[in-house]
Structures are given as C-alpha cells and as structure tokens.
Amino acid sequence: MVSSQTVVRKGITLINYKMIKKYSYCRFGGVSLDRFIFIFGILVFAACLIMFVMNLVGEYDGIVLLISIFGMLNASIAIGVSEILGRVKRM
C-alpha cells in the first residue's frame, strides 16, 4: 500500500485529489461547485463595481469605497478558486 505522502499528482496528494473530486459537485440543483462559485463571483464583482462607480460619481462615504474594493477582491479570488476547481476536476 502506498502512503499519501509518496503519491503526488501535480502537487496534490492522492487523498486530497480524491476529496476534491468527491466534494466538487454540489448536492443542490445538480450544479457543479466550480460553476456556482464562478457565477457568484461574477455577480458580486458586478455589484461591487456598480457601487465603486457610484462612490466615485456621487462622493459617498469612504467606507463604501473600501467595502466595494474588498468585495471586488473577494469576487476575484472566488473566480480564481472556481478556475482551480474546474482544472482539478478535469484531471
């Protein structure tokens, strides 16, 4: 029997690879997790971009600007994670 430390598939141990393959499919609605995270990221990014533009044009408080910037950063990270999940699932 081979231990999980010795079997590595492109930087991911075999156990972690099996867990990602097992849990990368959502139970609700039959939508894969990578597509759900990608759509969520796009929607959050669009909402934060609208708030960012409204903040620049309407001169709202400074905290709204920070929230919209961090929201766009969070959405970008979510889109990146969805890309990683999609590539791992296709291995």
C-alpha positions in Angstrom: 0.0 0.0 0.0 1.3 3.4 -0.9 1.1 6.3 1.6 -0.4 9.6 0.6 2.9 11.4 1.0 4.6 9.3 -1.7 1.8 9.6 -4.4 1.6 13.1 -5.7 -0.3 14.1 -8.8 0.7 17.5 -10.0 1.3 18.9 -6.5 -1.8 17.5 -4.9 -1.7 14.3 -2.8 -3.9 11.4 -3.9 -6.1 11.7 -0.8 -6.7 15.5 -1.3 -7.3 14.9 -5.0 -10.0 12.3 -4.3 -11.6 14.6 -1.7 -11.7 17.5 -4.3 -13.2 15.2 -6.9 -15.8 13.9 -4.4 -16.8 17.3 -3.0 -16.6 19.4 -6.2 -20.2 18.6 -7.0 -23.0 20.4 -5.1 -26.0 18.5 -3.8 -28.4 21.3 -4.6 -29.7 21.7 -8.1 -27.1 19.5 -9.7 -24.8 22.4 -10.4 -21.1 21.8 -10.1 -19.3 23.8 -7.4 -16.9 25.5 -9.7 -19.7 26.9 -11.9 -21.6 28.1 -8.8 -18.6 29.9 -7.4 -17.8 31.4 -10.8 -21.4 32.8 -11.2 -21.4 34.0 -7.6 -18.0 35.8 -8.2 -19.3 37.4 -11.3 -22.4 38.7 -9.6 -20.6 40.0 -6.6 -17.9 41.6 -8.8 -20.6 43.4 -10.9 -22.4 44.6 -7.8 -19.2 45.9 -6.2 -18.2 47.6 -9.5 -21.5 49.4 -9.6 -21.1 50.6 -6.0 -17.5 51.7 -6.8 -18.6 53.8 -9.8 -21.5 55.2 -7.7 -19.0 56.1 -5.0 -16.7 57.9 -7.4 -19.6 59.8 -9.1 -21.7 60.5 -6.1 -19.0 61.1 -3.5 -20.3 58.8 -0.8 -18.5 57.9 2.4 -15.1 56.5 2.3 -16.1 53.2 3.9 -18.4 52.4 0.9 -15.3 52.7 -1.3 -13.3 50.3 0.9 -16.2 47.8 1.0 -16.6 47.8 -2.8 -12.8 47.4 -3.3 -12.6 44.5 -0.9 -15.8 43.0 -2.4 -14.2 43.1 -5.9 -11.1 41.4 -4.4 -13.2 38.7 -2.8 -15.0 38.1 -6.1 -11.7 37.9 -8.0 -10.5 35.3 -5.5 -13.7 33.3 -5.9 -13.4 33.3 -9.7 -9.8 32.1 -9.3 -10.8 29.3 -7.0 -13.5 28.2 -9.5 -10.9 28.0 -12.2 -8.7 25.9 -10.0 -11.6 23.6 -9.1 -12.5 23.2 -12.7 -9.0 22.3 -13.8 -8.6 19.8 -10.9 -11.9 18.2 -11.8 -10.7 17.7 -15.4 -7.5 15.9 -14.4 
